[in-house]
Amino acid sequence: VQLQESGPGLVKPSQTLSLTCIVSGGSITQNYVYWSWIRQPPGKGLEWMGAIGYSGGTYYSPSLKSRTSISRDTSKNQFTLQLSSVTPEDTAVYYCNLRDYWGQGTQVTVSS
């Protein structure tokens, strides 16, 4: 399985961050599979943000739930993260993940 994140590297405060994870070598509808978004702010540890499951169900970190939405496009075998009302504290490297499989990560900076 290969995962590849894509999206803008710079987002302005109060805007919505949108990232897409393109999946190859596996289907996002494969049974019992959950696709996650994880981020790592500078100098901090990994933070699980949320996931979308094989049947389309979504799960979010309580601390980010009010601002986070994860969706999928099964025809393109990809899933998307949207994080609204971003602040500089949302600056991080964002990863899409499936168990031991990780995307390369994409740096997102929130700045005016």
MODELLER restraints for C-alpha pairs under 7 A, 6 or more apart:
rsr = mdl.restraints
at = mdl.atoms
rsr.add(forms.Gaussian(group=physical.xy_distance, feature=features.Distance(at['CA:1:A'], at['CA:24:A']), mean=5.86, stdev=0.5))
rsr.add(forms.Gaussian(group=physical.xy_distance, feature=features.Distance(at['CA:1:A'], at['CA:25:A']), mean=4.47, stdev=0.5))
rsr.add(forms.Gaussian(group=physical.xy_distance, feature=features.Distance(at['CA:1:A'], at['CA:26:A']), mean=5.54, stdev=0.5))
rsr.add(forms.Gaussian(group=physical.xy_distance, feature=features.Distance(at['CA:1:A'], at['CA:101:A']), mean=6.78, stdev=0.5))
rsr.add(forms.Gaussian(group=physical.xy_distance, feature=features.Distance(at['CA:2:A'], at['CA:23:A']), mean=5.85, stdev=0.5))
rsr.add(forms.Gaussian(group=physical.xy_distance, feature=features.Distance(at['CA:2:A'], at['CA:24:A']), mean=5.19, stdev=0.5))
rsr.add(forms.Gaussian(group=physical.xy_distance, feature=features.Distance(at['CA:2:A'], at['CA:25:A']), mean=6.12, stdev=0.5))
rsr.add(forms.Gaussian(group=physical.xy_distance, feature=features.Distance(at['CA:3:A'], at['CA:21:A']), mean=6.26, stdev=0.5))
rsr.add(forms.Gaussian(group=physical.xy_distance, feature=features.Distance(at['CA:3:A'], at['CA:22:A']), mean=5.69, stdev=0.5))
rsr.add(forms.Gaussian(group=physical.xy_distance, feature=features.Distance(at['CA:3:A'], at['CA:23:A']), mean=4.78, stdev=0.5))
rsr.add(forms.Gaussian(group=physical.xy_distance, feature=features.Distance(at['CA:3:A'], at['CA:24:A']), mean=6.54, stdev=0.5))
rsr.add(forms.Gaussian(group=physical.xy_distance, feature=features.Distance(at['CA:3:A'], at['CA:96:A']), mean=6.81, stdev=0.5))
rsr.add(forms.Gaussian(group=physical.xy_distance, feature=features.Distance(at['CA:3:A'], at['CA:102:A']), mean=6.27, stdev=0.5))
rsr.add(forms.Gaussian(group=physical.xy_distance, feature=features.Distance(at['CA:3:A'], at['CA:103:A']), mean=4.58, stdev=0.5))
rsr.add(forms.Gaussian(group=physical.xy_distance, feature=features.Distance(at['CA:4:A'], at['CA:21:A']), mean=5.33, stdev=0.5))
rsr.add(forms.Gaussian(group=physical.xy_distance, feature=features.Distance(at['CA:4:A'], at['CA:22:A']), mean=5.15, stdev=0.5))
rsr.add(forms.Gaussian(group=physical.xy_distance, feature=features.Distance(at['CA:4:A'], at['CA:23:A']), mean=6.65, stdev=0.5))
rsr.add(forms.Gaussian(group=physical.xy_distance, feature=features.Distance(at['CA:4:A'], at['CA:103:A']), mean=5.02, stdev=0.5))
rsr.add(forms.Gaussian(group=physical.xy_distance, feature=features.Distance(at['CA:4:A'], at['CA:104:A']), mean=6.64, stdev=0.5))
rsr.add(forms.Gaussian(group=physical.xy_distance, feature=features.Distance(at['CA:5:A'], at['CA:19:A']), mean=6.73, stdev=0.5))
rsr.add(forms.Gaussian(group=physical.xy_distance, feature=features.Distance(at['CA:5:A'], at['CA:20:A']), mean=5.59, stdev=0.5))
rsr.add(forms.Gaussian(group=physical.xy_distance, feature=features.Distance(at['CA:5:A'], at['CA:21:A']), mean=4.42, stdev=0.5))
rsr.add(forms.Gaussian(group=physical.xy_distance, feature=features.Distance(at['CA:5:A'], at['CA:22:A']), mean=6.44, stdev=0.5))
rsr.add(forms.Gaussian(group=physical.xy_distance, feature=features.Distance(at['CA:5:A'], at['CA:95:A']), mean=6.92, stdev=0.5))
rsr.add(forms.Gaussian(group=physical.xy_distance, feature=features.Distance(at['CA:5:A'], at['CA:96:A']), mean=6.64, stdev=0.5))
rsr.add(forms.Gaussian(group=physical.xy_distance, feature=features.Distance(at['CA:5:A'], at['CA:103:A']), mean=6.26, stdev=0.5))
rsr.add(forms.Gaussian(group=physical.xy_distance, feature=features.Distance(at['CA:5:A'], at['CA:105:A']), mean=6.38, stdev=0.5))
rsr.add(forms.Gaussian(group=physical.xy_distance, feature=features.Distance(at['CA:5:A'], at['CA:106:A']), mean=6.33, stdev=0.5))
rsr.add(forms.Gaussian(group=physical.xy_distance, feature=features.Distance(at['CA:6:A'], at['CA:19:A']), mean=5.71, stdev=0.5))
rsr.add(forms.Gaussian(group=physical.xy_distance, feature=features.Distance(at['CA:6:A'], at['CA:20:A']), mean=5.25, stdev=0.5))
rsr.add(forms.Gaussian(group=physical.xy_distance, feature=features.Distance(at['CA:6:A'], at['CA:21:A']), mean=6.37, stdev=0.5))
rsr.add(forms.Gaussian(group=physical.xy_distance, feature=features.Distance(at['CA:7:A'], at['CA:18:A']), mean=6.42, stdev=0.5))
rsr.add(forms.Gaussian(group=physical.xy_distance, feature=features.Distance(at['CA:7:A'], at['CA:19:A']), mean=4.74, stdev=0.5))
rsr.add(forms.Gaussian(group=physical.xy_distance, feature=features.Distance(at['CA:7:A'], at['CA:20:A']), mean=6.41, stdev=0.5))
rsr.add(forms.Gaussian(group=physical.xy_distance, feature=features.Distance(at['CA:9:A'], at['CA:107:A']), mean=5.83, stdev=0.5))
rsr.add(forms.Gaussian(group=physical.xy_distance, feature=features.Distance(at['CA:9:A'], at['CA:108:A']), mean=4.47, stdev=0.5))
rsr.add(forms.Gaussian(group=physical.xy_distance, feature=features.Distance(at['CA:9:A'], at['CA:109:A']), mean=6.03, stdev=0.5))
rsr.add(forms.Gaussian(group=physical.xy_distance, feature=features.Distance(at['CA:10:A'], at['CA:108:A']), mean=5.66, stdev=0.5))
rsr.add(forms.Gaussian(group=physical.xy_distance, feature=features.Distance(at['CA:10:A'], at['CA:109:A']), mean=4.86, stdev=0.5))
rsr.add(forms.Gaussian(group=physical.xy_distance, feature=features.Distance(at['CA:10:A'], at['CA:110:A']), mean=5.86, stdev=0.5))
rsr.add(forms.Gaussian(group=physical.xy_distance, feature=features.Distance(at['CA:10:A'], at['CA:111:A']), mean=6.99, stdev=0.5))
rsr.add(forms.Gaussian(group=physical.xy_distance, feature=features.Distance(at['CA:11:A'], at['CA:17:A']), mean=6.51, stdev=0.5))
rsr.add(forms.Gaussian(group=physical.xy_distance, feature=features.Distance(at['CA:11:A'], at['CA:109:A']), mean=6.22, stdev=0.5))
rsr.add(forms.Gaussian(group=physical.xy_distance, feature=features.Distance(at['CA:11:A'], at['CA:110:A']), mean=4.82, stdev=0.5))
rsr.add(forms.Gaussian(group=physical.xy_distance, feature=features.Distance(at['CA:11:A'], at['CA:111:A']), mean=6.33, stdev=0.5))
rsr.add(forms.Gaussian(group=physical.xy_distance, feature=features.Distance(at['CA:12:A'], at['CA:110:A']), mean=5.39, stdev=0.5))
rsr.add(forms.Gaussian(group=physical.xy_distance, feature=features.Distance(at['CA:12:A'], at['CA:111:A']), mean=5.07, stdev=0.5))
rsr.add(forms.Gaussian(group=physical.xy_distance, feature=features.Distance(at['CA:12:A'], at['CA:112:A']), mean=4.99, stdev=0.5))
rsr.add(forms.Gaussian(group=physical.xy_distance, feature=features.Distance(at['CA:13:A'], at['CA:85:A']), mean=6.85, stdev=0.5))
rsr.add(forms.Gaussian(group=physical.xy_distance, feature=features.Distance(at['CA:13:A'], at['CA:86:A']), mean=5.31, stdev=0.5))
rsr.add(forms.Gaussian(group=physical.xy_distance, feature=features.Distance(at['CA:13:A'], at['CA:87:A']), mean=4.95, stdev=0.5))
rsr.add(forms.Gaussian(group=physical.xy_distance, feature=features.Distance(at['CA:13:A'], at['CA:88:A']), mean=6.82, stdev=0.5))
rsr.add(forms.Gaussian(group=physical.xy_distance, feature=features.Distance(at['CA:13:A'], at['CA:110:A']), mean=5.96, stdev=0.5))
rsr.add(forms.Gaussian(group=physical.xy_distance, feature=features.Distance(at['CA:13:A'], at['CA:111:A']), mean=6.06, stdev=0.5))
rsr.add(forms.Gaussian(group=physical.xy_distance, feature=features.Distance(at['CA:13:A'], at['CA:112:A']), mean=6.35, stdev=0.5))
rsr.add(forms.Gaussian(group=physical.xy_distance, feature=features.Distance(at['CA:14:A'], at['CA:85:A']), mean=4.07, stdev=0.5))
rsr.add(forms.Gaussian(group=physical.xy_distance, feature=features.Distance(at['CA:14:A'], at['CA:86:A']), mean=4.98, stdev=0.5))
rsr.add(forms.Gaussian(group=physical.xy_distance, feature=features.Distance(at['CA:14:A'], at['CA:87:A']), mean=6.40, stdev=0.5))
rsr.add(forms.Gaussian(group=physical.xy_distance, feature=features.Distance(at['CA:15:A'], at['CA:84:A']), mean=6.20, stdev=0.5))
rsr.add(forms.Gaussian(group=physical.xy_distance, feature=features.Distance(at['CA:15:A'], at['CA:85:A']), mean=5.30, stdev=0.5))
rsr.add(forms.Gaussian(group=physical.xy_distance, feature=features.Distance(at['CA:15:A'], at['CA:86:A']), mean=5.83, stdev=0.5))
rsr.add(forms.Gaussian(group=physical.xy_distance, feature=features.Distance(at['CA:16:A'], at['CA:82:A']), mean=6.51, stdev=0.5))
rsr.add(forms.Gaussian(group=physical.xy_distance, feature=features.Distance(at['CA:16:A'], at['CA:83:A']), mean=5.47, stdev=0.5))
rsr.add(forms.Gaussian(group=physical.xy_distance, feature=features.Distance(at['CA:16:A'], at['CA:84:A']), mean=4.14, stdev=0.5))
rsr.add(forms.Gaussian(group=physical.xy_distance, feature=features.Distance(at['CA:16:A'], at['CA:85:A']), mean=5.82, stdev=0.5))
rsr.add(forms.Gaussian(group=physical.xy_distance, feature=features.Distance(at['CA:16:A'], at['CA:86:A']), mean=6.29, stdev=0.5))
rsr.add(forms.Gaussian(group=physical.xy_distance, feature=features.Distance(at['CA:17:A'], at['CA:82:A']), mean=5.48, stdev=0.5))
rsr.add(forms.Gaussian(group=physical.xy_distance, feature=features.Distance(at['CA:17:A'], at['CA:83:A']), mean=5.00, stdev=0.5))
rsr.add(forms.Gaussian(group=physical.xy_distance, feature=features.Distance(at['CA:17:A'], at['CA:84:A']), mean=6.24, stdev=0.5))
rsr.add(forms.Gaussian(group=physical.xy_distance, feature=features.Distance(at['CA:18:A'], at['CA:81:A']), mean=5.56, stdev=0.5))
rsr.add(forms.Gaussian(group=physical.xy_distance, feature=features.Distance(at['CA:18:A'], at['CA:82:A']), mean=4.51, stdev=0.5))
rsr.add(forms.Gaussian(group=physical.xy_distance, feature=features.Distance(at['CA:18:A'], at['CA:83:A']), mean=6.58, stdev=0.5))
rsr.add(forms.Gaussian(group=physical.xy_distance, feature=features.Distance(at['CA:19:A'], at['CA:80:A']), mean=5.59, stdev=0.5))
rsr.add(forms.Gaussian(group=physical.xy_distance, feature=features.Distance(at['CA:19:A'], at['CA:81:A']), mean=5.14, stdev=0.5))
rsr.add(forms.Gaussian(group=physical.xy_distance, feature=features.Distance(at['CA:19:A'], at['CA:82:A']), mean=6.62, stdev=0.5))
rsr.add(forms.Gaussian(group=physical.xy_distance, feature=features.Distance(at['CA:20:A'], at['CA:78:A']), mean=6.81, stdev=0.5))
rsr.add(forms.Gaussian(group=physical.xy_distance, feature=features.Distance(at['CA:20:A'], at['CA:79:A']), mean=5.75, stdev=0.5))
rsr.add(forms.Gaussian(group=physical.xy_distance, feature=features.Distance(at['CA:20:A'], at['CA:80:A']), mean=4.31, stdev=0.5))
rsr.add(forms.Gaussian(group=physical.xy_distance, feature=features.Distance(at['CA:20:A'], at['CA:81:A']), mean=6.32, stdev=0.5))
rsr.add(forms.Gaussian(group=physical.xy_distance, feature=features.Distance(at['CA:21:A'], at['CA:78:A']), mean=5.45, stdev=0.5))
rsr.add(forms.Gaussian(group=physical.xy_distance, feature=features.Distance(at['CA:21:A'], at['CA:79:A']), mean=5.36, stdev=0.5))
rsr.add(forms.Gaussian(group=physical.xy_distance, feature=features.Distance(at['CA:21:A'], at['CA:80:A']), mean=6.16, stdev=0.5))
rsr.add(forms.Gaussian(group=physical.xy_distance, feature=features.Distance(at['CA:21:A'], at['CA:96:A']), mean=6.22, stdev=0.5))
rsr.add(forms.Gaussian(group=physical.xy_distance, feature=features.Distance(at['CA:22:A'], at['CA:77:A']), mean=6.51, stdev=0.5))
rsr.add(forms.Gaussian(group=physical.xy_distance, feature=features.Distance(at['CA:22:A'], at['CA:78:A']), mean=4.53, stdev=0.5))
rsr.add(forms.Gaussian(group=physical.xy_distance, feature=features.Distance(at['CA:22:A'], at['CA:79:A']), mean=6.88, stdev=0.5))
rsr.add(forms.Gaussian(group=physical.xy_distance, feature=features.Distance(at['CA:23:A'], at['CA:77:A']), mean=5.81, stdev=0.5))
rsr.add(forms.Gaussian(group=physical.xy_distance, feature=features.Distance(at['CA:23:A'], at['CA:78:A']), mean=5.59, stdev=0.5))
rsr.add(forms.Gaussian(group=physical.xy_distance, feature=features.Distance(at['CA:27:A'], at['CA:77:A']), mean=6.42, stdev=0.5))
rsr.add(forms.Gaussian(group=physical.xy_distance, feature=features.Distance(at['CA:28:A'], at['CA:54:A']), mean=6.07, stdev=0.5))
rsr.add(forms.Gaussian(group=physical.xy_distance, feature=features.Distance(at['CA:28:A'], at['CA:74:A']), mean=6.92, stdev=0.5))
rsr.add(forms.Gaussian(group=physical.xy_distance, feature=features.Distance(at['CA:28:A'], at['CA:77:A']), mean=5.94, stdev=0.5))
rsr.add(forms.Gaussian(group=physical.xy_distance, feature=features.Distance(at['CA:29:A'], at['CA:54:A']), mean=4.39, stdev=0.5))
rsr.add(forms.Gaussian(group=physical.xy_distance, feature=features.Distance(at['CA:29:A'], at['CA:55:A']), mean=6.47, stdev=0.5))
rsr.add(forms.Gaussian(group=physical.xy_distance, feature=features.Distance(at['CA:30:A'], at['CA:54:A']), mean=5.74, stdev=0.5))
rsr.add(forms.Gaussian(group=physical.xy_distance, feature=features.Distance(at['CA:31:A'], at['CA:54:A']), mean=5.66, stdev=0.5))
rsr.add(forms.Gaussian(group=physical.xy_distance, feature=features.Distance(at['CA:32:A'], at['CA:54:A']), mean=5.99, stdev=0.5))
rsr.add(forms.Gaussian(group=physical.xy_distance, feature=features.Distance(at['CA:33:A'], at['CA:53:A']), mean=5.90, stdev=0.5))
rsr.add(forms.Gaussian(group=physical.xy_distance, feature=features.Distance(at['CA:33:A'], at['CA:54:A']), mean=5.32, stdev=0.5))
rsr.add(forms.Gaussian(group=physical.xy_distance, feature=features.Distance(at['CA:34:A'], at['CA:51:A']), mean=6.15, stdev=0.5))
rsr.add(forms.Gaussian(group=physical.xy_distance, feature=features.Distance(at['CA:34:A'], at['CA:52:A']), mean=5.62, stdev=0.5))
rsr.add(forms.Gaussian(group=physical.xy_distance, feature=features.Distance(at['CA:34:A'], at['CA:53:A']), mean=4.22, stdev=0.5))
rsr.add(forms.Gaussian(group=physical.xy_distance, feature=features.Distance(at['CA:34:A'], at['CA:54:A']), mean=6.10, stdev=0.5))
rsr.add(forms.Gaussian(group=physical.xy_distance, feature=features.Distance(at['CA:34:A'], at['CA:98:A']), mean=6.66, stdev=0.5))
rsr.add(forms.Gaussian(group=physical.xy_distance, feature=features.Distance(at['CA:35:A'], at['CA:51:A']), mean=5.21, stdev=0.5))
rsr.add(forms.Gaussian(group=physical.xy_distance, feature=features.Distance(at['CA:35:A'], at['CA:52:A']), mean=5.32, stdev=0.5))
rsr.add(forms.Gaussian(group=physical.xy_distance, feature=features.Distance(at['CA:35:A'], at['CA:53:A']), mean=6.19, stdev=0.5))
rsr.add(forms.Gaussian(group=physical.xy_distance, feature=features.Distance(at['CA:35:A'], at['CA:97:A']), mean=5.92, stdev=0.5))
rsr.add(forms.Gaussian(group=physical.xy_distance, feature=features.Distance(at['CA:35:A'], at['CA:98:A']), mean=5.24, stdev=0.5))
rsr.add(forms.Gaussian(group=physical.xy_distance, feature=features.Distance(at['CA:36:A'], at['CA:50:A']), mean=5.63, stdev=0.5))
rsr.add(forms.Gaussian(group=physical.xy_distance, feature=features.Distance(at['CA:36:A'], at['CA:51:A']), mean=4.05, stdev=0.5))
rsr.add(forms.Gaussian(group=physical.xy_distance, feature=features.Distance(at['CA:36:A'], at['CA:52:A']), mean=6.54, stdev=0.5))
rsr.add(forms.Gaussian(group=physical.xy_distance, feature=features.Distance(at['CA:36:A'], at['CA:96:A']), mean=5.65, stdev=0.5))
rsr.add(forms.Gaussian(group=physical.xy_distance, feature=features.Distance(at['CA:36:A'], at['CA:97:A']), mean=5.03, stdev=0.5))
rsr.add(forms.Gaussian(group=physical.xy_distance, feature=features.Distance(at['CA:36:A'], at['CA:98:A']), mean=6.35, stdev=0.5))
rsr.add(forms.Gaussian(group=physical.xy_distance, feature=features.Distance(at['CA:37:A'], at['CA:48:A']), mean=6.37, stdev=0.5))
rsr.add(forms.Gaussian(group=physical.xy_distance, feature=features.Distance(at['CA:37:A'], at['CA:49:A']), mean=5.51, stdev=0.5))
rsr.add(forms.Gaussian(group=physical.xy_distance, feature=features.Distance(at['CA:37:A'], at['CA:50:A']), mean=5.62, stdev=0.5))
rsr.add(forms.Gaussian(group=physical.xy_distance, feature=features.Distance(at['CA:37:A'], at['CA:51:A']), mean=6.19, stdev=0.5))
rsr.add(forms.Gaussian(group=physical.xy_distance, feature=features.Distance(at['CA:37:A'], at['CA:95:A']), mean=5.74, stdev=0.5))
rsr.add(forms.Gaussian(group=physical.xy_distance, feature=features.Distance(at['CA:37:A'], at['CA:96:A']), mean=4.62, stdev=0.5))
rsr.add(forms.Gaussian(group=physical.xy_distance, feature=features.Distance(at['CA:37:A'], at['CA:97:A']), mean=6.17, stdev=0.5))
rsr.add(forms.Gaussian(group=physical.xy_distance, feature=features.Distance(at['CA:38:A'], at['CA:46:A']), mean=6.62, stdev=0.5))
rsr.add(forms.Gaussian(group=physical.xy_distance, feature=features.Distance(at['CA:38:A'], at['CA:47:A']), mean=5.49, stdev=0.5))
rsr.add(forms.Gaussian(group=physical.xy_distance, feature=features.Distance(at['CA:38:A'], at['CA:48:A']), mean=4.43, stdev=0.5))
rsr.add(forms.Gaussian(group=physical.xy_distance, feature=features.Distance(at['CA:38:A'], at['CA:49:A']), mean=5.38, stdev=0.5))
rsr.add(forms.Gaussian(group=physical.xy_distance, feature=features.Distance(at['CA:38:A'], at['CA:94:A']), mean=5.93, stdev=0.5))
rsr.add(forms.Gaussian(group=physical.xy_distance, feature=features.Distance(at['CA:38:A'], at['CA:95:A']), mean=5.11, stdev=0.5))
rsr.add(forms.Gaussian(group=physical.xy_distance, feature=features.Distance(at['CA:38:A'], at['CA:96:A']), mean=6.21, stdev=0.5))
rsr.add(forms.Gaussian(group=physical.xy_distance, feature=features.Distance(at['CA:39:A'], at['CA:46:A']), mean=5.67, stdev=0.5))
rsr.add(forms.Gaussian(group=physical.xy_distance, feature=features.Distance(at['CA:39:A'], at['CA:47:A']), mean=5.23, stdev=0.5))
rsr.add(forms.Gaussian(group=physical.xy_distance, feature=features.Distance(at['CA:39:A'], at['CA:48:A']), mean=6.57, stdev=0.5))
rsr.add(forms.Gaussian(group=physical.xy_distance, feature=features.Distance(at['CA:39:A'], at['CA:92:A']), mean=6.07, stdev=0.5))
rsr.add(forms.Gaussian(group=physical.xy_distance, feature=features.Distance(at['CA:39:A'], at['CA:93:A']), mean=5.51, stdev=0.5))
rsr.add(forms.Gaussian(group=physical.xy_distance, feature=features.Distance(at['CA:39:A'], at['CA:94:A']), mean=4.30, stdev=0.5))
rsr.add(forms.Gaussian(group=physical.xy_distance, feature=features.Distance(at['CA:39:A'], at['CA:95:A']), mean=5.80, stdev=0.5))
rsr.add(forms.Gaussian(group=physical.xy_distance, feature=features.Distance(at['CA:40:A'], at['CA:46:A']), mean=4.63, stdev=0.5))
rsr.add(forms.Gaussian(group=physical.xy_distance, feature=features.Distance(at['CA:40:A'], at['CA:47:A']), mean=6.07, stdev=0.5))
rsr.add(forms.Gaussian(group=physical.xy_distance, feature=features.Distance(at['CA:40:A'], at['CA:92:A']), mean=5.19, stdev=0.5))
rsr.add(forms.Gaussian(group=physical.xy_distance, feature=features.Distance(at['CA:40:A'], at['CA:93:A']), mean=5.23, stdev=0.5))
rsr.add(forms.Gaussian(group=physical.xy_distance, feature=features.Distance(at['CA:40:A'], at['CA:94:A']), mean=6.54, stdev=0.5))
rsr.add(forms.Gaussian(group=physical.xy_distance, feature=features.Distance(at['CA:41:A'], at['CA:91:A']), mean=6.01, stdev=0.5))
rsr.add(forms.Gaussian(group=physical.xy_distance, feature=features.Distance(at['CA:41:A'], at['CA:92:A']), mean=3.97, stdev=0.5))
rsr.add(forms.Gaussian(group=physical.xy_distance, feature=features.Distance(at['CA:41:A'], at['CA:93:A']), mean=6.33, stdev=0.5))
rsr.add(forms.Gaussian(group=physical.xy_distance, feature=features.Distance(at['CA:42:A'], at['CA:92:A']), mean=6.11, stdev=0.5))
rsr.add(forms.Gaussian(group=physical.xy_distance, feature=features.Distance(at['CA:48:A'], at['CA:61:A']), mean=6.79, stdev=0.5))
rsr.add(forms.Gaussian(group=physical.xy_distance, feature=features.Distance(at['CA:49:A'], at['CA:60:A']), mean=6.02, stdev=0.5))
rsr.add(forms.Gaussian(group=physical.xy_distance, feature=features.Distance(at['CA:49:A'], at['CA:61:A']), mean=5.22, stdev=0.5))
rsr.add(forms.Gaussian(group=physical.xy_distance, feature=features.Distance(at['CA:49:A'], at['CA:64:A']), mean=6.76, stdev=0.5))
rsr.add(forms.Gaussian(group=physical.xy_distance, feature=features.Distance(at['CA:50:A'], at['CA:59:A']), mean=5.30, stdev=0.5))
rsr.add(forms.Gaussian(group=physical.xy_distance, feature=features.Distance(at['CA:50:A'], at['CA:60:A']), mean=4.06, stdev=0.5))
rsr.add(forms.Gaussian(group=physical.xy_distance, feature=features.Distance(at['CA:50:A'], at['CA:61:A']), mean=5.61, stdev=0.5))
rsr.add(forms.Gaussian(group=physical.xy_distance, feature=features.Distance(at['CA:51:A'], at['CA:58:A']), mean=5.72, stdev=0.5))
rsr.add(forms.Gaussian(group=physical.xy_distance, feature=features.Distance(at['CA:51:A'], at['CA:59:A']), mean=5.18, stdev=0.5))
rsr.add(forms.Gaussian(group=physical.xy_distance, feature=features.Distance(at['CA:51:A'], at['CA:60:A']), mean=6.49, stdev=0.5))
rsr.add(forms.Gaussian(group=physical.xy_distance, feature=features.Distance(at['CA:51:A'], at['CA:70:A']), mean=6.95, stdev=0.5))
rsr.add(forms.Gaussian(group=physical.xy_distance, feature=features.Distance(at['CA:52:A'], at['CA:58:A']), mean=4.43, stdev=0.5))
rsr.add(forms.Gaussian(group=physical.xy_distance, feature=features.Distance(at['CA:52:A'], at['CA:59:A']), mean=6.36, stdev=0.5))
rsr.add(forms.Gaussian(group=physical.xy_distance, feature=features.Distance(at['CA:52:A'], at['CA:70:A']), mean=6.51, stdev=0.5))
rsr.add(forms.Gaussian(group=physical.xy_distance, feature=features.Distance(at['CA:58:A'], at['CA:70:A']), mean=6.77, stdev=0.5))
rsr.add(forms.Gaussian(group=physical.xy_distance, feature=features.Distance(at['CA:67:A'], at['CA:83:A']), mean=5.41, stdev=0.5))
rsr.add(forms.Gaussian(group=physical.xy_distance, feature=features.Distance(at['CA:67:A'], at['CA:84:A']), mean=5.05, stdev=0.5))
rsr.add(forms.Gaussian(group=physical.xy_distance, feature=features.Distance(at['CA:68:A'], at['CA:82:A']), mean=5.74, stdev=0.5))
rsr.add(forms.Gaussian(group=physical.xy_distance, feature=features.Distance(at['CA:68:A'], at['CA:83:A']), mean=4.70, stdev=0.5))
rsr.add(forms.Gaussian(group=physical.xy_distance, feature=features.Distance(at['CA:68:A'], at['CA:84:A']), mean=6.62, stdev=0.5))
rsr.add(forms.Gaussian(group=physical.xy_distance, feature=features.Distance(at['CA:69:A'], at['CA:81:A']), mean=5.96, stdev=0.5))
rsr.add(forms.Gaussian(group=physical.xy_distance, feature=features.Distance(at['CA:69:A'], at['CA:82:A']), mean=5.12, stdev=0.5))
rsr.add(forms.Gaussian(group=physical.xy_distance, feature=features.Distance(at['CA:69:A'], at['CA:83:A']), mean=6.59, stdev=0.5))
rsr.add(forms.Gaussian(group=physical.xy_distance, feature=features.Distance(at['CA:70:A'], at['CA:80:A']), mean=5.52, stdev=0.5))
rsr.add(forms.Gaussian(group=physical.xy_distance, feature=features.Distance(at['CA:70:A'], at['CA:81:A']), mean=4.72, stdev=0.5))
rsr.add(forms.Gaussian(group=physical.xy_distance, feature=features.Distance(at['CA:70:A'], at['CA:82:A']), mean=6.32, stdev=0.5))
rsr.add(forms.Gaussian(group=physical.xy_distance, feature=features.Distance(at['CA:71:A'], at['CA:79:A']), mean=5.62, stdev=0.5))
rsr.add(forms.Gaussian(group=physical.xy_distance, feature=features.Distance(at['CA:71:A'], at['CA:80:A']), mean=5.26, stdev=0.5))
rsr.add(forms.Gaussian(group=physical.xy_distance, feature=features.Distance(at['CA:71:A'], at['CA:81:A']), mean=6.81, stdev=0.5))
rsr.add(forms.Gaussian(group=physical.xy_distance, feature=features.Distance(at['CA:72:A'], at['CA:78:A']), mean=5.82, stdev=0.5))
rsr.add(forms.Gaussian(group=physical.xy_distance, feature=features.Distance(at['CA:72:A'], at['CA:79:A']), mean=3.98, stdev=0.5))
rsr.add(forms.Gaussian(group=physical.xy_distance, feature=features.Distance(at['CA:72:A'], at['CA:80:A']), mean=5.90, stdev=0.5))
rsr.add(forms.Gaussian(group=physical.xy_distance, feature=features.Distance(at['CA:73:A'], at['CA:79:A']), mean=6.07, stdev=0.5))
rsr.add(forms.Gaussian(group=physical.xy_distance, feature=features.Distance(at['CA:87:A'], at['CA:110:A']), mean=6.15, stdev=0.5))
rsr.add(forms.Gaussian(group=physical.xy_distance, feature=features.Distance(at['CA:88:A'], at['CA:110:A']), mean=4.79, stdev=0.5))
rsr.add(forms.Gaussian(group=physical.xy_distance, feature=features.Distance(at['CA:88:A'], at['CA:111:A']), mean=6.16, stdev=0.5))
rsr.add(forms.Gaussian(group=physical.xy_distance, feature=features.Distance(at['CA:90:A'], at['CA:110:A']), mean=6.58, stdev=0.5))
rsr.add(forms.Gaussian(group=physical.xy_distance, feature=features.Distance(at['CA:91:A'], at['CA:108:A']), mean=5.60, stdev=0.5))
rsr.add(forms.Gaussian(group=physical.xy_distance, feature=features.Distance(at['CA:91:A'], at['CA:109:A']), mean=4.60, stdev=0.5))
rsr.add(forms.Gaussian(group=physical.xy_distance, feature=features.Distance(at['CA:91:A'], at['CA:110:A']), mean=5.36, stdev=0.5))
rsr.add(forms.Gaussian(group=physical.xy_distance, feature=features.Distance(at['CA:92:A'], at['CA:107:A']), mean=5.97, stdev=0.5))
rsr.add(forms.Gaussian(group=physical.xy_distance, feature=features.Distance(at['CA:92:A'], at['CA:108:A']), mean=5.60, stdev=0.5))
rsr.add(forms.Gaussian(group=physical.xy_distance, feature=features.Distance(at['CA:92:A'], at['CA:109:A']), mean=6.66, stdev=0.5))
rsr.add(forms.Gaussian(group=physical.xy_distance, feature=features.Distance(at['CA:93:A'], at['CA:105:A']), mean=5.90, stdev=0.5))
rsr.add(forms.Gaussian(group=physical.xy_distance, feature=features.Distance(at['CA:93:A'], at['CA:106:A']), mean=5.29, stdev=0.5))
rsr.add(forms.Gaussian(group=physical.xy_distance, feature=features.Distance(at['CA:93:A'], at['CA:107:A']), mean=4.28, stdev=0.5))
rsr.add(forms.Gaussian(group=physical.xy_distance, feature=features.Distance(at['CA:93:A'], at['CA:108:A']), mean=6.03, stdev=0.5))
rsr.add(forms.Gaussian(group=physical.xy_distance, feature=features.Distance(at['CA:94:A'], at['CA:105:A']), mean=5.35, stdev=0.5))
rsr.add(forms.Gaussian(group=physical.xy_distance, feature=features.Distance(at['CA:94:A'], at['CA:106:A']), mean=5.27, stdev=0.5))
rsr.add(forms.Gaussian(group=physical.xy_distance, feature=features.Distance(at['CA:94:A'], at['CA:107:A']), mean=6.30, stdev=0.5))
rsr.add(forms.Gaussian(group=physical.xy_distance, feature=features.Distance(at['CA:95:A'], at['CA:102:A']), mean=6.76, stdev=0.5))
rsr.add(forms.Gaussian(group=physical.xy_distance, feature=features.Distance(at['CA:95:A'], at['CA:103:A']), mean=5.73, stdev=0.5))
rsr.add(forms.Gaussian(group=physical.xy_distance, feature=features.Distance(at['CA:95:A'], at['CA:104:A']), mean=6.93, stdev=0.5))
rsr.add(forms.Gaussian(group=physical.xy_distance, feature=features.Distance(at['CA:95:A'], at['CA:105:A']), mean=4.52, stdev=0.5))
rsr.add(forms.Gaussian(group=physical.xy_distance, feature=features.Distance(at['CA:95:A'], at['CA:106:A']), mean=6.63, stdev=0.5))
rsr.add(forms.Gaussian(group=physical.xy_distance, feature=features.Distance(at['CA:96:A'], at['CA:102:A']), mean=6.02, stdev=0.5))
rsr.add(forms.Gaussian(group=physical.xy_distance, feature=features.Distance(at['CA:96:A'], at['CA:103:A']), mean=5.47, stdev=0.5))
rsr.add(forms.Gaussian(group=physical.xy_distance, feature=features.Distance(at['CA:97:A'], at['CA:103:A']), mean=6.41, stdev=0.5))
